[in-house]
């Protein structure tokens, strides 16, 4: 027995030097550990032992694996056996902005900084896996979880997910990319069966996951709750075995979403590695979690013992889990991490500043000057509401959260700031909305009174983290603003025409009131530094540079998923068909010529930019070449700012249906007032391919294409015609 322990300690590296092991060394160590494990021990490693951990093998010194949500900060400790918070007093953290905001920054290096910071916090909290980031594509504005994802464009999400993962994993903490795949709505998420063409799957819904695996080298991935082609995604042969593990060569761990496993044999054979969150009375939210009865526990052991499943199946799972353990808790170079540091708060503030999008600025209502004679009336519940509460699993317990009102009050020393709530929505709750203790009429009349007396009204409204808003477990019920806000905006406008709106949401909303507001700021959910970052932009200390990561349709019917009726969204409760196919978001608006209220890639600045000298390096390209687009950007205004130049491509006369244009590159340039800066975007010709489902291959069609260069999907400065030849150049 002693010999075994000694051997295991050597294998596990207890006495070895401090250098991180090479991949080869790790595999050799795993080879030597596997024969020491009993079947029972192996099976135990494949399922939960508590709400957020899976067991190790203590006799061999194999550590447990500890996980935490994700993705906007490290969630407060949850009890061993229930969803209740454990009530710790040392688990408060930094809340970072929602991933929609990160996506709006169009800033890859900021995504890395975000990953590093949240990874340091996860490490400090002794987590091995951070359950995030999320990269499900924004298909409809009704999805309750869009705020946790990176928008509607597969290229943008792919670019931003990679540095986030690298940043997290630098800390010896695994990122767990979720929810793989097609979890694009919360309605019936536990069972809805998604039917989608291979083209849309490969071109729209998979690229960000592929980038996360192939470029980000993510160490774990979370299966989605829903079904795809008749199998649950947590044990889906096509998604997990064929695509993820075989085609993309994923060598990490597939974790279920909590309660996402439904069958032992499928879990065993279709690529699942760790089962979490199963409710053993058959219900996801069961109070009784008898871990031994998990699909990958007792029943799996029995199948192995009866030789219904080969031992190599469990060995592969355990190999992956051990690999993750070596990359995380057994990495001798793993840093110690840190939490709530000034540096983390600054990262949170910077992401927020760069992600905020200025959507309208008539008569330059923004920035608002801090003048002694003026009164600014801040109206709206979202000016004081904690948005880290609610929303589902991404809920956070930040050490502090500066509200918009607090941030504005801290910034404006001369102007008089008044406040009225205006409307009320009820307490944040995951599964229900508590009745509001407030009287709507009196809230409104107080707000009207406050607005009347002010020089300027700043309405801070939008959605919140209640059920049926921006919240897990349900979709939105209406596209319009809830809680009587539309009527309130109308009445505020009636008494004060100097009206600006700050929209706090993770989703697009209908804006029938748009003409009544002079200015509109899309402010997302910004985390700990919300109020400061918002005040930075409202005051002009920071010039906004965010761009929308998804389209804002004028009305719901203008959204592609909606255009085909209920079978397309939300489905008939059993199945749904993604009938808009590849035409998601701006691809739909552009191709069908349906103007959105605000387009993908759109966002204003307090300065003006011009893009000139736009050219491609050649006009004819071979199939194996890269296209370089160059341009100059000039800041024509009086203050420093940043512009995001976007390059889209579109095939002229394709033999298959294609979107008018697709984002293929962007560059964000910070430019001083009056200065010019050159920029370039490089696109591989191979990235112009479409997925040909008749042969299951990516195909670059030879012929003519347009390169569209501009600063929004609907604001193209120049179109360049290029040709792609059939041949490769040697
Ligand atoms: C969510 C996941 C989350 C998990 C653990 C599930 O309900 O879908 O995103 O990571 O719970 O909290």
Boltz pocket constraint, residues with backbone or C-beta under 6 A from the ligand:
constraints:
  - pocket:
      binder: B
      contacts: [[A, 69], [A, 70], [A, 131], [A, 178], [A, 257], [A, 258], [A, 393]]
      max_distance: 6.0
